[in-house]
Amino acid sequence: MRETTLSAIQHCPCGTIDGKPIVLFTIQNKRGGTLTFSNYGAAVQSLSVKDVRQKQTDVLLGYSRLDDYCNDAFYLGTVVGRCASRIVGETVRLGSESVRLTQKAEGYHHHGGRLGFNKKVWRVVDVGVNSIKMQYTSADGEEGYPGELTVTVDYTFDDDNNWIVDYSAVTDKPTFINLTQHAYFNLSGHDEGSILAHKLQIHAERYLPVNALLVPTGVLAPVEKTPFDFRTATPIGLSIDGDNEQLRLGSGYDHSWVLEESYSGELKQAATVVGPKTGITLNVFTTEPAVHFYSGNFLEPVTGKNGAQYRERSGFCLETQHFPDSPNHPHFPSIVLLPGEEFRSRTIFQFST
């Protein structure tokens, strides 16, 4: 396919869905780093930065073909919404109303429903020198959510190797919103296998234990003297298969860490990860009150880009968001958005060596 230049950004048509063009965009910064993504699911396909030997390394799991993203069951690199993670129950309360969200057979709503934002075509609304802004309008009643919701995501990749994800949204009826970016990282390289030797630090004193449905119980539990204590840099695999009920429930880590109990909207550091082979460091900053660390436990063998084989624990996610199942826990920070308000959220994935 022919690549053309749009501002300082390369773009390449890669097909259509329901008559809507899907385009692959690449932002290259002055350090030679690249961020490649499409307007289908706002899916990020690759992110390449230099390692300690000055070798370009692609640290993001992704697919080569549009069809693979259409068939993907793992949310690779996509924007998840309207609500990330799980909300349990046939109905949930929204003010004085009862809302019935679409459910999985197990009895919970997951990552926005049957066809969440990860399966939608986003419209490009603005192009900058090193950024692209995309928009999606979710109809009133889509996946059970009330209100027409207009969501904007802005991807920026700057010359300091910061991938900045900015969200905004407005609604015409009270609704729920809890967005996240579901990127799978492997700082040794997307095709290098296990991430268990990566050293992880999460800047949190507490985490959210879950029940058998992997839904928070409502308790904000201390991490001290548990396998969830990543306050100092610790290999991901150190305790992942240990004798711990929470780890058994998630087949590893699939839990949220509490960055703040009351939502402030202020940017703060959530996590740091260091790749053992490349020396690449990922620092994550967010305005969100939680970060959900997922160690890729349910990744089934799947062929990724360039024929790479992705398997269990070959990528990790740091999903910045509000607490899962917030509508069922009044003491959790609210995820309600009202008409006249604007939802705003920022996450920065910062890469260095």
PyMOL commands that set and color helices and strands:
alter all, ss='L'
color gray80, all
select helices_A, chain A and resi 66-71+117-119+142-144+245-250+305-307+326-328
alter helices_A, ss='H'
color red, helices_A
select strands_A, chain A and resi 4-6+9-17+20-28+34-38+44-50+56-58+79-80+86-88+92-94+97-99+108-110+123-127+131-138+149-157+162-171+175-176+180-181+199-202+206-208+221-222+234-235+254-258+268-274+281-286+290-294+302-303+309-310+317-321+336-337+343-352
alter strands_A, ss='S'
color yellow, strands_A
deselect
rebuild
show_as cartoon
